Amino acid sequence: MGNPEQKIIVVENNVLFDSGKDYFEGFRPNDAWSADYEKRIVENLNIMRRGDRKEPTDHPRGNAELNFFYKQPIGYTVILNYDLKKVFAYLRSKKGGDDRLHGKWSWGFGGHIEPIDGVKGNIIKESILREVLREEVRILGNKKDLSCLGYINYDSDEVSRVHFGILYGLSTDAEEILINDPEVSKIDMLSLSDLEKMCNSAGVEVEAWSRIAIEPLRKLL
């Protein structure tokens, strides 16, 4: 787990899903027919101590990891090269971060949104710029566009139950990125068919959100 004393942004489930009327499981695109979950997050921010699942639920300083009345929004960013029709995918190492994700493949970069991310503008985009482009990776090429593709909600596993994904696509002409994050042990640039094969392989573990992100990637690539 990360630092339990870290202050992170959370949003009430009732606000995010409009008392259940806009609840969904899986992926929902960012279009005129969907609720604007990103706006709801930005306009209804709460700050909470991150906590730890090994602590009591009623920890006196708060425990977002075990508070199921709130969601922790995550700017979940796929880095892709449209010209080559490929996506950067990485294998999580077996150290640091959340041990429930160790050894799993992912194609979503990003992490918790922190109060400091709201100083300059859109707190979700700023968290992506901090987490992805300054802390996690160095892109060896031009960054062309950062756009919201939709949303991920998955309450069927322990990790995802307290998180809500704002799926972003970051396009680049790069064919290589360098990893700054010790939680990553390997990175590859893969085609959509490669990602689908990984999802269907019995010997490969892929995190749930990355499996869900395959749907919008099919439409993009």
Protein Blocks (a to p, Z undefined) as FASTA:
>chain_A
ZZfkbccddddfklmnonolmgcehjddddfkbccfklmmmmmcccddebjakbcfklcn
bpfklmckbccdddddddddfklopacdddddfeehjfklgoiacfbecddddfklmmnm
cfklmmmmmmmmmmmpccebddfbdcdfbdcddfkbfklmmgccdddddddfbfbdcdfb
fkbcbdcdddfklmmmmmmpmkbccdfklmmmmmmmmmmZZ
